[in-house]
Amino acid sequence: MPRPALFLDRDGVIVHDTGYLSDPAKVALVPGTAALIRAANAAGVPVLVVTNQSGIDRGLLDWEDFAAVEARIADLLAAAGAATDATAACPFHPDHTAGYDKTHARWRKPGPGMITALADRLNIGLPGSWLIGDQPRDIEAARNAGLAGGILTGDPIRPDRALELDNLAQCGFTLHAARSPDAAMAFLKTTILFDNC
Ligand SMILES: [Mg+2]
């Protein structure tokens, strides 16, 4: 039976977004996120990270830098008793990837490619799964992948985002706004993702 999962954006959700993060020494967890991941771990909900990393095709970091940052994140989470289960990263960008076309666009959020690829590999049921992101394009990717819903963290009520978000909340997809990881988890516990807890 496919299991539902919790998909997380990385930069701005798990770690502070410093812009094209390439130095492990600059990794800092967003407060509350480790507890959120730990709760998902305890509930047996897979935690899957989907992260746009256009800094790679921009030439600002390479995959070794990315791996070093990932290792640091894993260490910090482990120290807090938390672990993610898998990560997908997309290096593409329309202005920086040679021959960028719809194949690349499917991988890069708001494309659903990273979410659906992880779901295929790990037997994840998308209709019961949720995503937490700090950008409308994260939420759009969740909707494009057919998830139950998306949680937008941070300050979701900027006027320039209102219309974008209104559009996202349509068509049987639930959009929820949460100002903190704690608030996101409190909401998730009311959804079918944590039905058994
Ligand atoms: Mg982000």
Boltz pocket constraint, residues with backbone or C-beta under 6 A from the ligand:
constraints:
  - pocket:
      binder: B
      contacts: [[A, 9], [A, 10], [A, 11], [A, 12], [A, 13], [A, 17], [A, 133], [A, 134], [A, 135]]
      max_distance: 6.0
